Amino acid sequence: AEDGIRDYKVTGVQTCALPIYAFTNLDSGPLFQKKSFKLSNENVGFRRHGANEYQANFSESEREVLINLSEQIIELLAERVDHDHQDPLAAMVGITVHDAPPEDEVLLRLLPNAYADEQAASEFRRYTESTLRDKKRAHAMAMRSNLINAGDNAIDIDHEGAMAWLGGMNDIRLALGVRLKIEDNSQAQQERLELLKPDDPLRAVYAVYTWLGWLQESLIQALMD
C-alpha cells in the first residue's frame, strides 16, 4: 500500500482541509472550496465479520470524502463520446474508435498504454479501453453505494465487494498520486510530501492518500485472516 500504514500512523495527521475537487487542476477555482477532514482515532479500518464478510466504520467526514472521491472517479471515467461513425456491432462488444491515450494526466494513469510500441498500444486500447472504464466505474459505484446505503452504520461487504473496494481505493490513490506528482516510492518522494506546509492544499491530498493506503492494507489483512 505504498507505505500507507506507516505514513498514517507516524505522521499523525488528524485534521486538515481537503480540496473538494482533488483531481482537478491545482490552479483551478474549485480547489479552494475546502472542508474539514478528520481522521477518526477510533477507526480500525476493515475487519473480518463472519465467514466471508468484512466490515468497516467511518466517521461522517471520512464517509463524505470517500463518497466525493468515488463520484469524481465515476465522472472522470465517463465513456469518451464518439463523434465519428462507429459500427454498432463493434460498440456492442466494447470496441471503440478511440485509439489514442487520454489527454488528461489522471486518466492516463488510470488507463495507461499497455505496450511501448505506439501502434500495438493503439490497437489494444481500441479493444479494451471501454471495458476497463466500465470495470473501474463499477468499483467506484460499489464504494459509493455501500457508503450511502450504510448511512451512519458500519458497511458490510462480501468477498466480491471487498475486491471492488480494493480496486476503487487503488484508482483513487492513483489519481491523487498524479496530483501529488508521485512517480515512485522513494524515500525522497516521501520526505518531500511529509514536509509540505500546513497551509499547502497538497498536504490535505497527501493525508487522504496515505489514509487510503492504510485502509487498503487493513482490508488486505482482513481478507488474509
N, C-alpha and C positions, 0 to 999 in steps of 0.2 A: 504493500500500500504506500510505497514511496515515503517511508519514514513518518506516515501519518500518525501512528500511535505515539512515537517519541515526541514529535512536534507538539501535539495536542497536550500531552501531559507535562512536558518540560517547560514550554513557553508560558503555560498557564494563562493564555488569553481567555478571559471570561466575558468581557463586554467590548463591543466595537460597533462601528457604524458600517452597515453592509449596503453597498450600492444596490438599488432595486434592479437595475438592468446591468448585471455583472458582465454580460457577454458583449455589450455594446462597445463602440469605440470609446476609449477612455477620455477623449476630448469632447464628447458629446454631452448635451444637456442632461439627459435622463440620469447620468451617473451621479449628479449632485442631489438627486432625490434619495435621501438616506433614511434609515430607520435603525432602531436599536436592535442588536442581535446578542442575546445572552445564551451562553453555553451552560446548560444545567449541570451543576456539580453532582446531581443525583443520577445523571444519565449513564447507564452501564452499557449502552449500545444494545446490540441484538443478543438474545439468549435463546437456547432451545426451549420449546414449550410443548411437551408431549413427544410422541414418537417421531412425527415428521412435520412439526410446525415450529415457527420461530416468531419471537415477539420482541417489540421494542416500544419504549415510551419516549415521547418527545414533548418538550415544553412548547408553549404557544409560539414563541419566536422561532424555535428550531423548525417547527412544523410549517410555519409561514415561509421560511427561507427555502425549505425543500420543495414546497408546492410551487413557489415562484420560479425557482431554477428549473424544475421539471417542465413548467409551462414554457419557459424560454427555449428549452431543448426541443419541445414539441413544435413550437413555431419556427425555430431555426431549421428544423429538418423537413419542413413542408416540401412537398414534391415540386421540382422545378417545372415551370409552365412551358409546355411545348408550343412554340409559335410556328414551327414548321409542321408540314403534314407528317403524320405518323400512321403507320399501319395499325389498325385497331387490334388485329390479332397479336401483333408484337407487343402492344401496350398491355394486352390482357395477361401476357406471361412475364411482364416486367422488363421488357426490352425497350429502351428509350432511344431518342435521337441524341441524347447528351453524351458526348464522349470526352469533353474537356473537364479538367478538375475545377471545383468551385473556386470562385474568386475570393470569397470570404475566408480569412485565415482560420477561423474556428471551424467552419465546415470542412475545410481541407484537412484539419487534424482529425475530425470525426469520420471523414470519407476520403482517406488518403489513396494515392495511386498504389496499385498492387504490384506494379513492375517498374523497374527503372527505365526500360525501353518505352518510349512515348507511344508508339503505335500499339504495342501489346497492352499498355495501361489503358489506352483509349477504348480499345475493343472490349477489354474486360469490364470497364466501367459501364458501357452500354448495356451489358447483360446483368450486372449485379447491383448498380447503384440504387435503383428503385427498391429492390428487395431489402437492401441494407438500411435504407432510410426508414422503411416500414418497420423493420425489426427494432431499430433504436427508438423510434417514436413509440412503439408498443411498450418498451421498457419504461420510458418516461411517463407514459399514460397510466401504466400499472402503479407506479410510485404515487402519482397524483391521486389516483382513485383510492388507493389504500389509505392515504393520509386524510383525504376529505371524508371518506366513509367512517373512519375511526373517530373523527371528532377529537374530543379531549381524552379518549380512551387509548389504550395501547393498540398498536396494529398487530394483527396476527396474519402471517403468511405461510403458505406451504412451500414445498421444495421448488416448484415452478416459480412461485412468487419471489423466492429468495434469489433465483437466477436472474429474474427481471431486475430486482433491486441492485444486484452486483453490476449488471450491465448498465443500468441507468446511472448509478453513482459514478461508475468509471467514466461515462460520457460527460457528466457534469464536471468531473475533475479534469478531463482532457480539455474541455472548453475553458475552464478557469485557468488551467496551466498556460494556455495561449496568451491570455490577458496578463498573466504574471511573467511571461517570457521565459518559462521553464523549458529548457532544451534537454536537460539531462538531470541525473540525480546526484550531482556532485556536491561536495561539502561547500564549495564556493557559492553555488546557487543557493543553497540553504541558508548560508550566513548572510547573503545579500538580502534575502527576504525577511529573515528574522530581525534584521537591523532597520527595517522600514520605520519611519517616524510614525508616532501615534495618529497624526492628522493626515497621513497619506492614505488616500482611498484604497490603494492596493493592499494595505495592511488588513482591511476587512475581508477582501477577497482571499488573501492568504490564510486568514483564520478559518474561513469556511473550507478552503481547500484541504487544510490539514485535518480539520474535524471530520470531513468526509472520508479521508484516508483511514482515520481511526475507526469510523463507523463501518467501513468496508471490512477492515480487519476483524472487527467483532463478529460480523456475520459469517465470515470465512471460518472463524474459530467455532462458532455455533454449529455450522454445518459439519465440522470435523468431530465435534464432541459425540 
